């Protein structure tokens, strides 16, 4: 649940409002790449290296997990902000 909610948050909040579809498409390619290359990587790593391969795989997951927070904070900090329009409310003289 946390992973799903956080991926939606990253997917929608970091995209500019006029490019949400493009960002979702690119963000969604990560799943396809993982499903395509993941089995090859894991099989090669674990069958070839054994226990060191398991440790390396665990280190990759740990590193990726810890890197996600700083990466998202960096992306939020450096993204362009839309200009905020300030409007002064008009008084209604029909009353």
C-alpha positions, 0 to 999 in steps of 0.5 A: 500500500505504501509503495503504491501510494508513494508511486502515485504521489511521485508520478502526479506531483512531480509532473508539470500540469501540462505534461502529466501523461508524458510523465506517467508514460515514462514512469510506467516504463520502469515496471516494464524494464524491471519485468524484462531485465529483472529475471535476467539480472537476478538469475545471472547474479544469484546463479553465478555468484551465489551468496555474494550475489544475494548480498549484492542484490540486497545491497542494491535494494537497500541502496535504492530504498535509501536513495529514493527519499533524497532523489524525490526531495531533490526533484521537488526542490529543483522543479519549475513552479507555475506562476501563481496569479493573484487576483483582487476580489471585486466588490459587487455593487448590485446589492 
